[in-house]
Amino acid sequence: MTNEEVRTRVGVADLLAKYQFLADSGKIRQLSQLFTADAVFENNTGRHRGPAGVLEFFRDTKDSFIAADLMPARHYLGSIYVDPRPDGGASTYACFQFVGTRGLDHWGTYRDEIVESAGTWLFAGRKAIVEGCVPDSPVVALLGLAPAGARS
């Protein structure tokens, strides 16, 4: 592994951890600044563009999750795969679990395109997809998911 690849992997790992920390601590304005000006954040509810779109999504989601009594909560990240690219950026894949006031609530995957800009690692694209949830999870209604056990 080259020094440049190690540098990329460490920078990307720091960005992923920072995203989780800011989301879990409710610091959504700072979280939105982890995205490039033209980034696309895609999830089960649609596509959100740039830091302003990300902030709007998390503002709405935070309020909904508080109202559904899911907070406080934590995200757990695992199976992290980082694929450094020749242009200095990276693609990533990771699995997440969301644990709230009732325990494990939902889980899914992140797929990212990450770039370095002026020494800062940022998301150029993030696809955060909830793939499943426990029975009676509020995220079914909050994120428009199919109820547990439903086939599409």
C-alpha positions as CSV (number, residue, x, y, z in Angstrom):
1,M,0.0,0.0,0.0
2,T,1.4,3.4,-1.0
3,N,1.6,6.4,1.3
4,E,-1.0,8.1,-0.9
5,E,-3.4,5.2,-0.6
6,V,-3.0,5.2,3.2
7,R,-3.6,8.9,3.3
8,T,-6.8,8.5,1.2
9,R,-8.0,5.6,3.4
10,V,-7.4,7.5,6.7
11,G,-9.0,10.7,5.3
12,V,-12.1,8.8,4.1
13,A,-12.4,6.9,7.4
14,D,-12.3,10.2,9.3
15,L,-15.0,11.6,7.0
16,L,-17.3,8.6,7.6
17,A,-16.7,8.8,11.4
18,K,-17.4,12.5,11.4
19,Y,-20.7,12.1,9.5
20,Q,-21.8,9.5,12.1
21,F,-20.8,11.7,15.1
22,L,-22.5,14.8,13.7
23,A,-25.7,12.9,12.8
24,D,-25.9,11.2,16.2
25,S,-25.2,14.5,18.1
26,G,-27.8,16.5,16.1
27,K,-25.2,18.8,14.6
28,I,-26.9,18.8,11.2
29,R,-25.6,22.2,10.0
30,Q,-22.0,20.9,10.5
31,L,-23.0,17.6,8.9
32,S,-24.4,19.4,5.8
33,Q,-20.9,21.0,5.3
34,L,-19.4,17.6,4.7
35,F,-20.9,17.7,1.2
36,T,-19.6,19.5,-1.9
37,A,-21.6,22.3,-3.3
38,D,-23.0,20.1,-6.1
39,A,-23.2,16.8,-4.1
40,V,-26.2,14.5,-4.5
41,F,-27.4,12.9,-1.3
42,E,-29.9,10.1,-2.2
43,N,-32.0,8.1,0.2
44,N,-35.4,6.3,0.4
45,T,-37.2,9.7,0.3
46,G,-35.5,11.1,-2.8
47,R,-32.5,13.1,-3.9
48,H,-31.2,16.2,-2.1
49,R,-28.6,18.5,-3.7
50,G,-25.7,20.3,-2.0
51,P,-25.3,21.3,1.6
52,A,-28.7,23.2,1.6
53,G,-30.6,20.1,0.4
54,V,-28.8,17.9,2.9
55,L,-29.6,20.3,5.7
56,E,-33.2,20.5,4.8
57,F,-33.5,16.7,4.7
58,F,-31.8,16.3,8.1
59,R,-33.8,19.1,9.7
60,D,-37.1,17.4,8.7
61,T,-35.8,13.9,9.6
62,K,-34.5,15.1,13.0
63,D,-37.9,16.6,13.9
64,S,-39.7,13.5,12.8
65,F,-37.4,11.1,14.7
66,I,-37.8,13.2,17.8
67,A,-41.6,13.2,17.5
68,A,-41.6,9.4,17.0
69,D,-39.6,9.0,20.2
70,L,-36.6,7.4,18.5
71,M,-34.1,9.8,20.0
72,P,-31.5,9.7,21.4
73,A,-30.0,7.2,19.0
74,R,-26.7,6.0,17.5
75,H,-25.6,4.7,14.1
76,Y,-23.2,1.8,14.0
77,L,-21.1,1.4,10.9
78,G,-19.5,-1.9,9.7
79,S,-18.2,-3.8,6.7
80,I,-16.5,-0.6,5.5
81,Y,-14.9,-0.9,2.1
82,V,-12.8,1.9,0.7
83,D,-11.7,1.9,-3.0
84,P,-9.1,4.6,-3.6
85,R,-9.3,6.0,-7.2
86,P,-6.4,7.1,-9.4
87,D,-7.8,10.7,-9.3
88,G,-7.2,10.8,-5.5
89,G,-10.8,10.4,-4.5
90,A,-12.5,7.2,-3.3
91,S,-15.6,5.1,-3.6
92,T,-17.0,3.5,-0.5
93,Y,-19.5,0.9,0.7
94,A,-20.5,0.4,4.3
95,C,-23.4,-1.1,6.3
96,F,-25.2,0.8,9.1
97,Q,-27.5,0.0,12.0
98,F,-29.6,2.6,13.7
99,V,-30.2,1.9,17.4
100,G,-32.7,4.2,19.2
101,T,-34.6,4.4,22.4
102,R,-36.3,1.0,21.7
103,G,-33.1,-0.8,20.5
104,L,-32.2,-1.8,17.0
105,D,-34.7,0.0,14.7
106,H,-33.5,-0.1,11.1
107,W,-30.4,-0.9,8.9
108,G,-29.0,-0.4,5.5
109,T,-26.1,0.6,3.4
110,Y,-24.1,3.7,2.4
111,R,-22.5,4.0,-1.0
112,D,-20.3,7.1,-1.4
113,E,-18.2,9.0,-3.8
114,I,-15.6,11.0,-1.9
115,V,-13.3,13.8,-3.0
116,E,-10.6,15.9,-1.5
117,S,-10.9,19.6,-1.8
118,A,-8.3,22.0,-0.4
119,G,-7.1,19.4,2.1
120,T,-10.7,18.5,3.2
121,W,-12.4,15.2,2.4
122,L,-16.1,15.7,1.3
123,F,-19.0,13.7,0.0
124,A,-19.5,14.3,-3.8
125,G,-22.3,11.7,-3.6
126,R,-23.9,9.6,-0.9
127,K,-26.6,7.0,-1.3
128,A,-28.0,6.0,2.1
129,I,-30.6,3.3,1.7
130,V,-32.6,1.8,4.6
131,E,-32.9,-1.9,3.6
132,G,-34.9,-3.2,6.5
133,C,-36.5,-2.4,9.9
134,V,-38.0,-4.1,12.9
135,P,-41.8,-4.7,13.0
136,D,-43.7,-1.6,14.0
137,S,-40.7,0.7,13.3
138,P,-41.7,4.4,12.9
139,V,-39.4,4.7,9.9
140,V,-41.9,2.8,7.8
141,A,-44.1,5.9,7.8
142,L,-41.3,8.5,8.3
143,L,-39.2,7.3,5.3
144,G,-42.0,5.8,3.2
145,L,-40.7,2.2,3.5
146,A,-42.6,-1.0,2.7
147,P,-43.7,-2.6,6.0
148,A,-41.6,-5.4,7.3
149,G,-42.5,-8.6,5.5
150,A,-44.0,-6.8,2.5
151,R,-42.8,-7.8,-1.0
152,S,-42.2,-5.4,-3.7
